[in-house]
Amino acid sequence: MTEVRTRPHPIASVSDVVAYIDSRPAIKGRALAIWWLALGGLFLDAYANSALSAGLASLNEDLGLAAGQTALLTASASVFSLLFNPIGGWLADRYGRIPPLIAAKILALAGAAVAAFAPSFEIVVAGRVLVGAAYGIDFAIAMAVLAEMTPARFKNRLNVWQGVWYTAVSANLLLAIAFHRLGAGLDIWRFSLGSAGVIAAALLVLQLALMVESPSWLARKGRLPEAAERMGRIYGGNFEAAAAPDTSGVPDTADRGMANVALLFRGTYLPRTVLAGTISVGQALQYFAVGWYLPIISLQMFGADFVFATLGTLVFNLFGIVGGFSAPAVGKRLGLRRASAIGFGVVFVILLAMGLTFDRLPLWAAFLLPSVFILAHSAGPGANGKSVSALSFRSELRATANGVIGALGSLGTVLGLFLFPLVQEAVGLPATFLLVSVVPLVCCVICSAVKWEPTRAAVNPDEELDAPQFAR
């Protein structure tokens, strides 16, 4: 009997890779494993960030920190995230997605161990610096991997990362309550920070075993045999590199390393950069000035009982889970830009209400307003800064763009984390809410003015003929 052989899928350019991925009816098999492992890295990033938040009150009491020290500690990870976002993006666009992802898990594991066993404030800061570097590297690359592994019809699903974020935060809060019940006392912060190392170790093993280099990135770099081999590993089909690359109909490869950053501020990419950067900075500033400090805010709102205040924070974050996992549907219906504009508008109204009525809020309103804040944030701008960035630029520029825009978001994070305790101490919580409300108002206006919508684009960014180019 003659053996029937499957005709190989030819890979002559990145367009062939994109077309095959876009033709897939679902994300399944090895592709699904890679997809969830990339999201797993974002779970770790969220968990490691919120680990300090959940234990901040006990850490402050244990180490006797002043407001300035608290501000420095909470901002340290974000400062280094800001620095390592573009570095991670550059590494991923130059050398591939997988090596920096693995390096990020090693840094996260080391940072968790250093911080958890730290004998002093300075060593805790050192551990958080490592965590920030890991977060900066990982986030830029993980979102690029998700964008490159997702068929066009499912692009809105990138916003699932926001639901994963709040799931990680909620898991950390539940563990904090468990540690409290087990008698951890003021060492709650050590257990909370150290548990992030366990997750980092598990992800390190799984990503080493199962992650595969992005075929889209390989094809855009002209490494067609490797792209075909990775397509076979991921999708199980028969793929074959074309004898000669097809360079017609696609923009030239941007191959000048960090000089690629200049492309983000040219031509068709400029409004995309403005939109993604605005959403990234705005959502980070409003979240990390308010949402991240919800355990501290809850203590002021609901009293000094740790369990009750932590449960209050958990309720707020359950709204984040609902909003985060509904973000793909919201983005599909409204578009990522409109969803962001509306979300910023709702957050502005909530912060205004909290600032004007904080001292006389009934208990039900004290729960409702922060809950709606988190819901509107997570269903709209909270997810979209990363997603707009990941979907707006071509493959060999995508991680660099994510890194630069992520660095802008980290700048917002640093400002939120560093300024909140100082401003709160100076003017009080209600006035702080009023000051922060200016941020979503400005972002709402900008998102309404810029018209780029990546989920409605007719052409994949890898195939745009008007993509900005370096002079040859």
Secondary structure, DSSP 8 states (H G I E B T S, - for coil): --------EEE-SHHHHHHHHHH-SS--THHHHHHHHHHHHHHHHHHHHHHHHHTHHHHHHHHT--HHHHHHHHHHHHHHHHHHHHHHHHHHHHH-SHHHHHHHHHHHHHHHHHHHT-SSHHHHHHHHHHHHHHHHHHHHHHHHHHHHHS-GGGGGGGGGHHHHHHHHHHHHHHHHHHHHHTT-GGGHHHHHHHHHHHHHHHHHHHHHHH----HHHHHHTT-HHHHHHHHHHHH-S-EEE-SS---TTS-----SGGGGGGGGGSTTHHHHHHHHHHHHHHHHHHIIIIITTHHHHHHHHH-S-HHHHHHHHHHHHHHHHHHHHHHHHHHHHH-HHHHHHHHHHHHHHHHHHHHHHGGG--HHHHHHHHHHHHHHHHHTHHHHHHHHHHHSS-HHHHHHHHHHHHHHHHHHHHHHHHHHHHHHHHH-HHHHHHHHTHHHHHHHHHHHH----GGG-SS-GGG-TT------
